Amino acid sequence: MTYQKILHYVQSQGFFSEHGNVLIAVSGGVDSMNLLHFLHIHQKELGIVIAIAHINHKQRPESDNEEAYLKKWAFDHQVAFYSQSFTGKFSEKTARDFRYAFFKRIMEEQNISALVTAHHAEDQAETVFLRLLRGARLRHLGGMKEVQSFGKGELIRPFLTFDKSQLPSVFHFEDDSNQETTFLRNRIRNTYFPQLKEENPQFSKQLLSLGKETDFLLEAFQQLTANLDCRDCQVFHSQKPAVQYFLLQDYLSQFSDLNLSKAQFEEVLHILRTKDHYNHLLKNGYYITKTKERFTISKISPETDSHENEKMLEYGNIVSFGQYRFSFRDQDSQGIPLFSQSPLLLRHRRPGDRIQLGNYSKKLRRLFIDDKIPPQERQNALIAEQDGEIVAICLSGRTYLRKEFKDGIMKGKLCIQKVKEG
């Protein structure tokens, strides 16, 4: 097959209608070299300007020669060329993460809105099988998308519906490591698929069909439930358990970096079904907050850049910190009794903070959960610390105080006043 059929398909799908500058991920293998030649030949018809991005993985003696060839090809054809050598401990995942971080950086630096990769139908079938093998959820069996968001632009896979056998023969480099059985994807491609195709010659096509049908099913579910506000607890509880299950999955899919495990997902589902009030950290900075009426999941980002990190309050002085004014005075003043005249450190909350409450201490995290303090407000807690111990916590218009478990001689008092806004 010539590139003309692919060109007609790409134009009919409008893959590049919103893009002028595109970055092509080129390894030097037959797939990516086909992609490079295709996009280079048809730049004018597609209305694009191409650039090449290449990662030298430094895993084979030929790697430097391949990079040099691509660099010369780009120079001869007046195409921008960007490359970087892989660093770190090599694995399939680390190499992939390294590549895509590099691609994203180049796109941002060079104002390029699209990354293009050479994934084809056989790659898609392998991806579906790999995810099935690893126990992925149904929604992830749909495989790769032809177009998806990436960085501030899009990742486009124009070959995804075409078989590798349909691509022309072009000059490329052979990577002997593709035959090794060290990596799972190689075993799938070179061992498992050939054996399974002996049982069913259409095995790859059946996997692609499974992925497509999965996409259709999820799309249908989304359309049928589009008018349901799943965060409304009354609406959520009125649904059948199966509908609740997929409603929650749909809601969680918008948080790409949350990545709940199956066990964590089941725990959240149980909370929504059984708890009236709940505030808790999930993972990766995400909190779930639930009342009788509504639940939400949100990411709480540290605001240290917009806060003063800390201040020191000496005996006899007054310091403003956040929305509060702290004064450290003698024992005849009004305020919180202190049993030392050591300076007070005024700071923000830190992981692992504890406060003494008589004959026991409690972590601030547990204290706030027990008192149903919303996650957004917990981040704004201000701490007064003396001699390495927390003596007071200010947040949400309330003050938590250390409770002494033994007698002491009072040496001063801490007065805390909230500063009126405006």
Buried (B, 14 or more C-beta within 10 A) or exposed (E): EEBEEBBEBBBEBEBBEEBEBBBBBBBBBBBBBBBBBBBBEBBEEBEBBBBBBBBBBEEBEBBEEBBEBBBEBBEEEEBBBBBBEBEEEEEEEEBEEBBBEBBBBBBEEEEBBBBBBBBBBBBBBBBBBBBBEEEBEEBBBBBBEBBEEBBEBBBBBBBBBBBBEBBEEEEBBEBEEEEEEEBBBBEBBEEBBEEBEEEEEEBBEEBBEBBBEBBEBBEEBEEEBEEBEBBEBEBBEEBEEEBBBBBBBBBBEEBEEBEBEEEEBEBBBEBBEEBEEBBBBBEEBBBBBBBEEBBEBBEBEEEEEEBEEEBEBEBEEEBBBBBBBBBBBEEEEEBBBBBBBBBBBBBBBEEEBBBBBEEEBBEBBEBBBEEEBBBEBBBBBBBBBBEEEBBBBBBBEEBBBBEEEEEEEEBBBBBBEEEEEE
